[in-house]
Amino acid sequence: MKITVIVADDHPIVREGLRAVLHSDDGVEVVGECGTGEEAVRLAAELRPNVVLMDLRMPGMGGTAATEQITAAGSAAVLVLTTYDTDSEITRAVAAGALGYLLKDGARHELAAAVRAAARGETVLAATVAAKLAVHVRRGRPELSPREREVLDAVARGLSNPDISRELYISEATVKSHVGRIFVKLDVNDRTAAVLTAIARGLIESPWE
């Protein structure tokens, strides 16, 4: 089964280029494209793709707001692809629910691999973005969304992704996306480290007390 993708970017030439790059991978199919955040939200709800490639700065609703709506609805995993790598842009996108953050000047051959990883619920970050995000996380207490706290609390209680999916009435893919974002925000690589770090920072209560 092919991984389905929507490309959201307000520049037609950029959309055409991304479509051409993804078309070269037999396992990926672009099922829609649009030039505004509003259209991205509508298409994601209508087509239910695996991944939305999201530009941040578009007319009307920006990419960050669109990302928040798409991920909150569980419509798709969002992979930001933009020219902006400022700390504020990165942290806002991650806080909105983006599972990945890539720069447009990155190697094009890496794009399909990033899309595949995002479809699996894995975090995908450009090296420079990962470094900046890690510094931001170390400087202060990360902000977890209410849903991310619910997921992390369930992880702390030993629930598996299927268990969390049933308990919170969300898809397993959405659970994976939340877990991936939690790992990014807490700067950890596994579930145990995420739970221990969150308890140490007062983000969740210990289930063992």
N, CA and C of each residue as an Amber inpcrd file, in Angstrom:
protein
   627
   0.8450000  -1.1980000   0.0000000   0.0000000   0.0000000   0.0000000
   0.8810000   1.2490000   0.0000000   0.5390000   2.1900000  -0.8740000
   1.3480000   3.3940000  -0.9840000   1.0710000   4.3740000   0.1560000
   2.0830000   5.1340000   0.4980000   1.9390000   6.2140000   1.4720000
   1.3640000   7.4090000   0.7320000   0.2520000   7.9370000   1.2340000
  -0.4100000   9.0570000   0.5660000   0.0000000  10.3770000   1.1920000
   0.1620000  11.3820000   0.3360000   0.7070000  12.6710000   0.7650000
  -0.0940000  13.8160000   0.1720000  -0.2790000  14.8700000   0.9740000
  -0.7880000  16.1530000   0.4850000   0.3430000  17.1660000   0.5890000
   0.5300000  17.9640000  -0.4530000   1.5610000  19.0000000  -0.4640000
   0.8880000  20.3590000  -0.2990000   1.2300000  21.0720000   0.7710000
   0.6530000  22.3910000   1.0400000   1.7440000  23.4430000   0.9660000
   1.7230000  24.2450000  -0.0950000   2.7110000  25.3140000  -0.2940000
   2.0970000  26.3320000  -1.2400000   2.2990000  27.6140000  -0.9510000
   1.6460000  28.6280000  -1.7640000   2.3800000  28.9270000  -3.0770000
   3.4880000  28.2570000  -3.3360000   4.2140000  28.4630000  -4.5890000
   3.9990000  27.2590000  -5.5140000   3.2980000  27.4350000  -6.6310000
   3.0220000  26.3210000  -7.5420000   4.2880000  25.6150000  -8.0250000
   5.3470000  26.3770000  -8.2550000   6.5880000  25.7620000  -8.7370000
   7.1730000  24.8310000  -7.6750000   7.0900000  25.2480000  -6.4130000
   7.5810000  24.3980000  -5.3200000   6.7420000  23.1310000  -5.2390000
   5.4340000  23.2720000  -5.3290000   4.5590000  22.0880000  -5.2870000
   4.8850000  21.1290000  -6.4200000   5.1150000  21.6880000  -7.6100000
   5.4420000  20.8560000  -8.7590000   6.7490000  20.0950000  -8.5260000
   7.7400000  20.7880000  -7.9630000   9.0190000  20.1410000  -7.6900000
   8.8980000  19.0310000  -6.6590000   8.1490000  19.2920000  -5.5980000
   7.9620000  18.2790000  -4.5530000   7.2010000  17.0780000  -5.0970000
   6.2090000  17.3560000  -5.9070000   5.4290000  16.2710000  -6.4990000
   6.3200000  15.3920000  -7.3890000   7.2060000  16.0350000  -8.1350000
   8.1080000  15.2930000  -9.0200000   9.0740000  14.4250000  -8.2120000
   9.5830000  14.9790000  -7.1150000  10.5110000  14.2230000  -6.2740000
   9.8220000  13.0070000  -5.6760000   8.6250000  13.2060000  -5.1490000
   7.9010000  12.1070000  -4.5090000   7.3910000  11.0910000  -5.5370000
   7.0800000  11.5730000  -6.7360000   6.5760000  10.6850000  -7.7920000
   7.6290000   9.6520000  -8.1860000   8.8950000   9.9930000  -7.9810000
   9.9790000   9.0750000  -8.3560000  10.0750000   7.8830000  -7.4070000
   9.3660000   7.9480000  -6.2850000   9.3500000   6.8330000  -5.3320000
   8.0530000   6.0540000  -5.5230000   8.1770000   4.7850000  -5.8900000
   6.9820000   3.9850000  -6.1780000   6.0830000   3.7810000  -4.9620000
   6.6470000   3.9580000  -3.7570000   5.8580000   3.7040000  -2.5610000
   5.1350000   4.9220000  -2.0280000   5.2630000   6.0510000  -2.7120000
   4.6510000   7.3030000  -2.2460000   3.7630000   7.8750000  -3.3460000
   2.5880000   8.3620000  -2.9590000   1.6630000   8.9440000  -3.9300000
   1.1320000  10.2820000  -3.4220000   1.2840000  11.3330000  -4.2230000
   0.7180000  12.6380000  -3.8900000  -0.7440000  12.6290000  -4.3100000
  -1.6490000  12.7420000  -3.3400000  -3.0830000  12.6500000  -3.6340000
  -3.7780000  14.0050000  -3.6510000  -3.0420000  15.0540000  -3.2740000
  -3.6370000  16.3830000  -3.2830000  -2.6010000  17.4460000  -3.0400000
  -2.9120000  18.6600000  -3.4430000  -2.0330000  19.7900000  -3.1820000
  -2.8560000  21.0520000  -3.0260000  -2.2960000  22.0180000  -2.3130000
  -3.0280000  23.2470000  -2.0470000  -2.0570000  24.3660000  -1.7140000
  -2.5910000  25.6020000  -1.6410000  -1.7350000  26.7610000  -1.4230000
  -2.0490000  27.5690000  -0.1910000  -2.9990000  27.0920000   0.6480000
  -3.3270000  27.8060000   1.8820000  -3.5110000  26.8170000   3.0310000
  -3.4260000  27.3500000   4.2450000  -3.6420000  26.5180000   5.4170000
  -5.0640000  25.9970000   5.4950000  -6.0210000  26.8480000   5.1280000
  -7.4210000  26.4270000   5.1650000  -7.6560000  25.2270000   4.2440000
  -7.0670000  25.3010000   3.0530000  -7.2250000  24.1950000   2.1060000
  -6.5430000  22.9300000   2.6200000  -5.4270000  23.1030000   3.2830000
  -4.7130000  21.9500000   3.8300000  -5.5650000  21.2330000   4.8680000
  -6.2080000  21.9840000   5.7360000  -7.0730000  21.3980000   6.7650000
  -8.2400000  20.6650000   6.1050000  -8.8450000  21.3110000   5.0990000
  -9.9940000  20.6990000   4.4240000  -9.5930000  19.4180000   3.6970000
  -8.5020000  19.4620000   2.9540000  -8.0730000  18.2960000   2.1940000
  -7.6480000  17.1430000   3.1090000  -6.9870000  17.4970000   4.2180000
  -6.5590000  16.4530000   5.1540000  -7.7670000  15.7200000   5.7280000
  -8.8160000  16.4710000   6.0620000 -10.0340000  15.8590000   6.6030000
 -10.7610000  15.0420000   5.5370000 -10.7060000  15.5120000   4.3050000
 -11.4280000  14.8510000   3.2140000 -10.7040000  13.6040000   2.6970000
  -9.3880000  13.7130000   2.5130000  -8.6180000  12.6440000   1.8740000
  -7.9370000  11.7060000   2.8750000  -7.7660000  12.1530000   4.1370000
  -7.1270000  11.3480000   5.1840000  -5.7960000  10.7600000   4.7010000
  -4.8580000  11.6180000   4.2800000  -3.5650000  11.1140000   3.8170000
  -2.7320000  10.6230000   4.9960000  -1.6600000   9.9260000   4.6990000
  -0.7320000   9.5250000   5.7510000   0.0750000  10.7150000   6.2470000
   0.4640000  11.5900000   5.3100000   1.3550000  12.7070000   5.6400000
   0.9240000  13.9650000   4.9020000   1.0260000  15.1100000   5.5810000
   0.8770000  16.4160000   4.9290000   2.2290000  17.1110000   4.9710000
   2.7520000  17.4550000   3.7860000   3.9620000  18.2730000   3.7020000
   3.5140000  19.7240000   3.8040000   3.9390000  20.4110000   4.8590000
   3.3680000  21.7130000   5.1830000   4.4030000  22.8370000   5.1550000
   4.1260000  23.8390000   4.3240000   4.8980000  25.0740000   4.3820000
   4.3580000  25.8880000   5.5550000   5.1840000  26.7650000   6.1240000
   4.7260000  27.5210000   7.2970000   4.0460000  28.8320000   6.9430000
   4.5840000  29.5540000   5.9990000   4.0520000  30.8800000   5.6900000
   3.2650000  30.8590000   4.3910000   1.9510000  30.8860000   4.5610000
   1.0340000  30.8910000   3.4280000  -0.0370000  31.9510000   3.6640000
  -0.7200000  32.3750000   2.6120000  -1.7870000  33.3720000   2.7820000
  -2.8950000  32.8460000   3.6910000  -3.5380000  33.7450000   4.4260000
  -4.6150000  33.3350000   5.3100000  -4.0740000  32.5610000   6.4940000
  -4.6710000  31.4250000   6.7720000  -4.2040000  30.5840000   7.8650000
  -2.7990000  30.0610000   7.5580000  -1.8750000  30.3120000   8.4490000
  -0.5070000  29.8600000   8.2480000  -0.3540000  28.3700000   8.4940000
   0.8370000  27.8550000   8.1890000   1.0990000  26.4410000   8.3330000
   1.0430000  25.9500000   9.7640000   1.4440000  26.7920000  10.7080000
   1.4350000  26.3720000  12.1100000   0.0090000  26.1380000  12.6040000
  -0.8880000  27.0780000  12.2980000  -2.2840000  26.9310000  12.7130000
  -2.9280000  25.7370000  12.0170000  -2.6110000  25.5430000  10.7410000
  -3.1580000  24.4070000  10.0110000  -2.6490000  23.0900000  10.5980000
  -1.3750000  23.0780000  10.9560000  -0.7890000  21.8880000  11.5740000
  -1.5250000  21.5270000  12.8500000  -1.8080000  22.5270000  13.6590000
  -2.4910000  22.2880000  14.9270000  -3.8690000  21.6590000  14.7050000
  -4.5950000  22.1740000  13.7290000  -5.9310000  21.6450000  13.4610000
  -5.8750000  20.2240000  12.9030000  -4.9270000  19.9810000  12.0060000
  -4.8280000  18.6620000  11.3710000  -4.4270000  17.6030000  12.3890000
  -3.4410000  17.9040000  13.2180000  -2.9820000  16.9150000  14.1930000
  -3.9970000  16.7160000  15.3090000  -4.6930000  17.7760000  15.6910000
  -5.7150000  17.6430000  16.7290000  -6.8440000  16.7370000  16.2580000
  -7.1480000  16.7990000  14.9710000  -8.2190000  15.9690000  14.4130000
  -7.7400000  14.5550000  14.0920000  -6.4210000  14.3420000  14.1520000
  -5.8840000  13.0310000  13.8100000  -5.9910000  12.7150000  12.3310000
  -6.0450000  13.7770000  11.4960000  -6.2310000  13.5790000  10.0610000
  -4.9960000  13.0230000   9.3790000  -3.7940000  13.4070000   9.8630000
  -2.5490000  12.9880000   9.2220000  -1.3720000  13.3990000  10.0860000
  -0.2260000  12.8080000   9.7960000   1.0200000  13.3090000  10.3780000
   1.4570000  14.5070000   9.5470000   1.9950000  15.5200000  10.1930000
   2.4230000  16.7200000   9.4810000   3.9430000  16.8100000   9.4890000
   4.4940000  16.9830000   8.2980000   5.9300000  17.1560000   8.1230000
   6.1630000  18.5450000   7.5610000   6.7170000  19.4240000   8.3790000
   6.9640000  20.7960000   7.9390000   8.1510000  20.8240000   6.9880000
   7.9870000  21.5110000   5.8780000   9.0650000  21.6820000   4.9120000
   9.1080000  23.1630000   4.5640000  10.1140000  23.8610000   5.0630000
  10.1200000  25.3080000   4.9790000  11.5350000  25.8550000   4.7930000
  11.6060000  27.1440000   4.5410000  12.9240000  27.7880000   4.4260000
  13.3430000  28.4040000   5.7520000  12.4640000  28.3770000   6.7570000
  12.7150000  29.0830000   8.0140000  13.1880000  28.1230000   9.1070000
  14.3010000  28.4610000   9.7390000  14.8230000  27.6170000  10.8160000
  15.1070000  28.4240000  12.0750000  14.3220000  29.4910000  12.2890000
  14.4880000  30.2680000  13.5140000  13.9300000  29.4920000  14.6960000
  14.4570000  29.7810000  15.8830000  14.0120000  29.0720000  17.0860000
  12.5060000  29.1760000  17.2790000  11.9580000  30.3690000  17.0630000
  10.5320000  30.5760000  17.3050000   9.6810000  29.7770000  16.3210000
  10.0940000  29.7450000  15.0530000   9.3420000  28.9800000  14.0530000
   9.3500000  27.4910000  14.3960000  10.5200000  27.0000000  14.7860000
  10.6610000  25.5780000  15.0920000   9.8030000  25.1840000  16.2810000
   9.9300000  25.9290000  17.3680000   9.2060000  25.5630000  18.5880000
   7.6990000  25.6950000  18.4030000   7.2500000  26.6950000  17.6530000
   5.8090000  26.8400000  17.4140000   5.2730000  25.6690000  16.5980000
   6.0340000  25.2560000  15.5910000   5.5830000  24.1500000  14.7420000
   5.5230000  22.8440000  15.5280000   6.5440000  22.5960000  16.3400000
   6.5630000  21.3680000  17.1420000   5.4430000  21.3880000  18.1750000
   5.2400000  22.5530000  18.8020000   4.1670000  22.6770000  19.7830000
   2.8040000  22.4720000  19.1360000   2.6840000  22.8560000  17.8520000
   1.4150000  22.6910000  17.1470000   1.1490000  21.2440000  16.7750000
   2.1810000  20.4100000  16.8650000   1.9800000  18.9910000  16.5860000
   2.7500000  18.4280000  15.4180000   3.6110000  19.2380000  14.7750000
   4.3820000  18.7300000  13.6410000   5.2860000  17.5830000  14.0910000
   5.2740000  16.5150000  13.3340000   6.0950000  15.3570000  13.6650000
   7.5070000  15.5010000  13.1130000   7.6520000  16.3410000  12.1060000
   8.9700000  16.5440000  11.5170000   9.1510000  17.9700000  11.0450000
  10.3980000  18.3600000  10.8610000  10.7140000  19.7310000  10.4470000
  11.9450000  19.6570000   9.5590000  11.7470000  19.8700000   8.2600000
  12.8340000  19.8340000   7.2940000  12.9700000  21.1880000   6.6080000
  14.1580000  21.4450000   6.0920000  14.4170000  22.6900000   5.3720000
  14.4230000  22.4310000   3.8710000  13.9240000  23.3950000   3.1080000
  13.8010000  23.2160000   1.6640000  15.1480000  23.1300000   0.9600000
  16.1970000  23.6200000   1.6060000  17.5030000  23.5370000   0.9590000
  18.2120000  22.2210000   1.2670000  17.5090000  21.2960000   1.9080000
  18.0830000  19.9870000   2.1960000  18.1440000  19.1270000   0.9440000
  18.8040000  17.9750000   1.0520000  18.9400000  17.0660000  -0.0810000
  17.5780000  16.4970000  -0.4680000  17.2380000  16.6010000  -1.7530000
  15.9240000  16.1500000  -2.2130000  15.7450000  14.6420000  -2.0930000
  16.8490000  13.8870000  -2.1980000  16.7140000  12.4380000  -2.1300000
  16.3010000  11.9710000  -0.7320000  16.4030000  12.8620000   0.2690000
  16.0290000  12.5000000   1.6260000  14.5360000  12.7010000   1.8940000
  13.8590000  13.3750000   0.9680000  12.4650000  13.7320000   1.2220000
  11.5630000  12.5060000   1.3350000  11.6720000  11.5700000   0.3880000
  10.8200000  10.3840000   0.4340000  11.0690000   9.5770000   1.6980000
  12.3290000   9.4800000   2.1050000  12.6530000   8.7490000   3.3340000
  12.0200000   9.4260000   4.5370000  12.0230000  10.7600000   4.5490000
  11.4120000  11.5080000   5.6480000   9.9050000  11.2950000   5.6730000
   9.2880000  11.2680000   4.5160000   7.8480000  11.0280000   4.4230000
   7.5140000   9.6380000   4.9460000   8.3270000   8.6520000   4.5840000
   8.1020000   7.2920000   5.0630000   8.2130000   7.2240000   6.5940000
   9.2180000   7.9030000   7.1280000   9.4160000   7.8960000   8.5780000
   8.2370000   8.5610000   9.2820000   7.7770000   9.6920000   8.7590000
   6.6430000  10.3940000   9.3650000   5.3890000   9.5330000   9.3220000
   5.1970000   8.8060000   8.2330000   4.0320000   7.9280000   8.1140000
   4.0650000   6.8160000   9.1560000   5.2630000   6.4450000   9.5840000
   5.4080000   5.4200000  10.6330000   5.2870000   6.0140000  12.0240000
   5.1050000   7.3280000  12.1040000   4.9940000   7.9830000  13.3980000
   6.3310000   8.3570000  14.0010000   7.3810000   8.3500000  13.1830000
   8.7090000   8.6670000  13.6830000   9.0230000  10.1560000  13.5080000
   9.7970000  10.6920000  14.4210000  10.1920000  12.0880000  14.3570000
  11.2730000  12.2850000  13.3040000  11.1300000  13.3280000  12.5050000
  12.0940000  13.6240000  11.4470000  12.5180000  15.0860000  11.5750000
  13.7870000  15.3070000  11.8620000  14.2850000  16.6670000  12.0260000
  15.5810000  16.8670000  11.2500000  15.6790000  17.9940000  10.5510000
  16.9470000  18.3650000   9.9380000  17.9700000  18.5570000  11.0490000
  19.2360000  18.2810000  10.7600000  20.2750000  18.3230000  11.7900000
  20.3400000  19.6710000  12.4930000  20.2770000  20.7590000  11.7280000
  20.3580000  22.0870000  12.3450000  19.1430000  22.3680000  13.2070000
  17.9890000  21.8720000  12.7690000  16.7550000  22.0620000  13.5340000
  16.8180000  21.2760000  14.8370000  17.3010000  20.0390000  14.7740000
  17.4090000  19.2060000  15.9750000  18.3150000  19.8570000  17.0030000
  19.4040000  20.4410000  16.5390000  20.3460000  21.0930000  17.4580000
  19.7010000  22.2810000  18.1450000  18.9840000  23.0920000  17.3870000
  18.3350000  24.2640000  17.9760000  17.2370000  23.8630000  18.9400000
  16.4890000  22.8250000  18.5940000  15.4070000  22.3830000  19.4660000
  15.9540000  21.8110000  20.7640000  17.0510000  21.0850000  20.6700000
  17.6630000  20.5180000  21.8740000  18.1070000  21.6220000  22.8240000
  18.6780000  22.6950000  22.2740000  19.0980000  23.8200000  23.1060000
  17.8940000  24.4600000  23.7710000  16.8200000  24.6200000  23.0150000
  15.6030000  25.2260000  23.5620000  15.0380000  24.3880000  24.7070000
  15.0230000  23.0550000  24.5110000  14.4770000  22.1640000  25.5380000
  15.3050000  22.2320000  26.8070000  16.6330000  22.2790000  26.6510000
  17.5090000  22.3160000  27.8240000  17.3730000  23.6160000  28.5940000
  16.9840000  24.6740000  27.9080000  16.9030000  25.9820000  28.5650000
  15.6900000  26.1160000  29.4730000  14.6540000  25.3800000  29.2050000
  13.4400000  25.5790000  30.0060000  12.5350000  24.3750000  29.9980000
  11.4420000  24.5080000  30.6860000  10.4840000  23.4110000  30.7970000
   9.6640000  23.3090000  29.5150000   9.6910000  22.1660000  28.8420000
   8.9490000  22.0270000  27.5950000   7.4420000  22.0630000  27.8350000
   6.7220000  22.5290000  26.8310000   5.2750000  22.6090000  26.9270000
   4.6580000  21.4040000  26.2190000   3.9100000  20.6080000  26.9620000
   3.1770000  19.4980000  26.3740000   1.7070000  19.8840000  26.2590000
   1.1040000  19.5060000  25.1360000  -0.3180000  19.7740000  24.9670000
  -1.1070000  18.8730000  25.9140000  -2.3730000  19.2110000  26.1870000
  -3.1980000  18.3530000  27.0500000  -3.2580000  16.9080000  26.5580000
  -3.3870000  16.7220000  25.2430000  -3.4410000  15.3640000  24.6990000
  -2.1070000  14.6490000  24.8900000  -0.9930000  15.3640000  24.6970000
   0.3210000  14.7520000  24.8990000   0.5100000  14.3240000  26.3520000
  -0.0200000  15.1040000  27.2850000   0.0540000  14.7300000  28.6960000
  -0.7650000  13.4620000  28.9560000  -1.9220000  13.3650000  28.3190000
  -2.7470000  12.1640000  28.4770000  -2.0170000  10.9310000  27.9390000
  -1.3990000  11.1000000  26.7790000  -0.6620000   9.9820000  26.1790000
   0.5230000   9.5900000  27.0540000   1.2510000  10.5960000  27.5350000
   2.4260000  10.3100000  28.3570000   2.0300000   9.6690000  29.6800000
   0.9270000  10.1160000  30.2420000   0.4280000   9.4990000  31.4700000
   0.0880000   8.0240000  31.2300000  -0.5030000   7.7430000  30.0810000
  -0.8310000   6.3620000  29.7460000   0.4370000   5.5280000  29.5400000
   1.4390000   6.1340000  28.9090000   2.7200000   5.4480000  28.7360000
   3.3250000   5.1250000  30.1040000   3.2220000   6.0860000  31.0280000
   3.7650000   5.8890000  32.3740000   3.0620000   4.7490000  33.0920000
   1.7990000   4.5100000  32.7560000   1.0450000   3.4120000  33.3780000
   1.2920000   2.0770000  32.6760000   2.1930000   2.1020000  31.6970000
   2.5730000   0.8670000  31.0280000   1.6990000   0.4600000  29.8700000
   0.8340000   1.3540000  29.3930000  -0.0520000   1.0080000  28.2860000
   0.7070000   0.9990000  26.9680000   0.3640000   0.0710000  26.0930000
   0.9370000   0.0100000  24.7530000   0.2060000   0.9900000  23.8430000
   0.7300000   1.2020000  22.6380000   0.0590000   2.0950000  21.7000000
  -1.3710000   1.6490000  21.3870000  -1.6160000   0.3380000  21.1550000
  -3.0090000  -0.0880000  20.9340000  -3.9000000   0.1810000  22.1500000
  -3.3410000  -0.0250000  23.3580000  -4.1090000   0.2450000  24.5810000
  -4.4750000   1.7290000  24.6760000  -3.4920000   2.5900000  24.3770000
  -3.7260000   4.0430000  24.4500000  -4.7500000   4.4490000  23.4030000
  -4.6400000   3.8480000  22.2280000  -5.5950000   4.1430000  21.1550000
  -7.0240000   3.8680000  21.6100000  -7.2230000   2.7250000  22.2660000
  -8.5700000   2.3690000  22.7210000  -9.0260000   3.2600000  23.8770000
  -8.1160000   3.5640000  24.7910000  -8.4910000   4.3570000  25.9550000
  -8.8580000   5.7910000  25.5920000  -8.1150000   6.3910000  24.6420000
  -8.3230000   7.7940000  24.2960000  -9.1710000   7.9840000  23.0380000
  -9.5980000   6.8670000  22.4280000 -10.4260000   6.9250000  21.2180000
  -9.7350000   7.6830000  20.0840000  -8.4610000   7.3720000  19.8770000
  -7.7060000   7.9320000  18.7630000  -7.0080000   6.7770000  18.0510000
  -6.5690000   7.0120000  16.8090000  -5.9300000   5.9410000  16.0460000
  -4.5330000   5.6430000  16.5740000  -4.0320000   4.4500000  16.2670000
  -2.6790000   4.1050000  16.6770000  -1.6530000   5.0210000  16.0100000
  -1.9300000   5.4330000  14.7580000  -1.0190000   6.3510000  14.0720000
  -0.9350000   7.6800000  14.8120000  -2.0780000   8.1400000  15.3320000
  -2.0890000   9.3850000  16.0870000  -1.3300000   9.2210000  17.3990000
  -1.4720000   8.0700000  18.0310000  -0.7080000   7.8020000  19.2590000
   0.7810000   7.8670000  18.9620000   1.2120000   7.2220000  17.8760000
   2.6220000   7.2350000  17.4980000   3.1070000   8.6580000  17.2550000
   2.2640000   9.4710000  16.6150000   2.6410000  10.8610000  16.3610000
   2.8380000  11.6260000  17.6610000   1.9170000  11.4300000  18.6090000
   2.0380000  12.0990000  19.9030000   3.3000000  11.6420000  20.6290000
   3.5630000  10.3530000  20.6210000   4.7540000   9.8330000  21.3010000
   6.0140000  10.4030000  20.6640000   6.0270000  10.4920000  19.3480000
   7.1850000  11.0590000  18.6650000   7.4350000  12.5030000  19.0450000
   6.3620000  13.2920000  19.1350000   6.5120000  14.7050000  19.5110000
   6.9550000  14.8240000  20.9670000   6.4650000  13.9300000  21.8200000
   6.8860000  13.9430000  23.2290000   8.3870000  13.6880000  23.3240000
   8.8790000  12.7250000  22.5450000  10.3160000  12.4370000  22.5330000
  11.1120000  13.6790000  22.1340000  10.6260000  14.3780000  21.0980000
  11.3230000  15.5820000  20.6320000  11.3360000  16.6540000  21.7120000
  10.1780000  16.9000000  22.3090000  10.0700000  17.9670000  23.3000000
  10.8890000  17.6830000  24.5570000  10.9730000  16.4150000  24.9200000
  11.7130000  16.0610000  26.1360000  13.1700000  15.7140000  25.8400000
  13.5250000  15.6910000  24.5550000  14.8990000  15.3890000  24.1380000
  15.3220000  14.0040000  24.6340000  14.4670000  13.0100000  24.3750000
  14.7480000  11.6270000  24.7810000  14.5440000  10.7100000  23.5810000
  14.9470000   9.4380000  23.7560000  14.8780000   8.4920000  22.6440000
  14.0090000   7.2690000  22.9190000  13.4770000   7.1370000  24.1300000
  12.6410000   5.9710000  24.4070000  11.5730000   6.3250000  25.4400000
  10.6270000   5.4040000  25.6260000   9.4650000   5.6510000  26.4740000
   9.8560000   5.7820000  27.9470000  10.7780000   4.9400000  28.3970000
  11.1900000   5.0020000  29.7960000  11.8220000   6.3450000  30.1210000
  12.7170000   6.7980000  29.2400000  13.3680000   8.0900000  29.4520000
  12.3500000   9.2210000  29.4260000  11.3530000   9.1040000  28.5580000
  10.3170000  10.1410000  28.4780000   9.5540000  10.2400000  29.7930000
   9.1690000   9.0790000  30.3410000   8.4160000   9.0770000  31.5940000
   9.2470000   9.6320000  32.7340000  10.4790000   9.1660000  32.8630000
  11.3330000   9.6230000  33.9670000  11.6360000  11.1100000  33.8600000
  11.8850000  11.5820000  32.6400000  12.1710000  13.0020000  32.4360000
  10.9480000  13.8470000  32.7660000   9.7710000  13.4020000  32.3290000
   8.5360000  14.1510000  32.5820000   8.2310000  14.2240000  34.0740000
   8.4500000  13.1260000  34.7930000   8.2080000  13.1260000  36.2410000
   9.1910000  14.0680000  36.9320000  10.4510000  14.0180000  36.5120000
  11.4780000  14.8660000  37.1230000  11.1860000  16.3420000  36.9080000
  10.5720000  16.6730000  35.7770000  10.2690000  18.0690000  35.4620000
   8.8810000  18.4900000  35.9100000   8.1710000  17.5840000  36.5550000
   6.8600000  17.9320000  37.0690000   5.7710000  18.0190000  36.0060000
   5.9820000  17.3730000  34.8750000   5.0090000  17.4300000  33.7910000
   3.8780000  16.4350000  34.0010000   4.1890000  15.3010000  34.6410000
   3.1770000  14.3200000  35.0010000   3.4880000  13.8020000  36.3970000
   2.4910000  13.2120000  37.0430000   2.7040000  12.6390000  38.3680000
   3.2050000  11.2070000  38.2350000   4.0210000  10.8000000  39.1830000
   4.5410000   9.4490000  39.1500000   3.4340000   8.4320000  39.3990000
   3.3250000   7.4010000  38.5590000   2.2980000   6.3710000  38.7700000
   2.6850000   5.3780000  39.8560000   3.8910000   5.5010000  40.3890000
   4.3940000   4.5310000  41.3590000   4.2820000   4.9930000  42.7840000
   3.7540000   6.1790000  43.0160000   3.6690000   6.7100000  44.3830000
   2.3250000   6.3180000  45.0050000
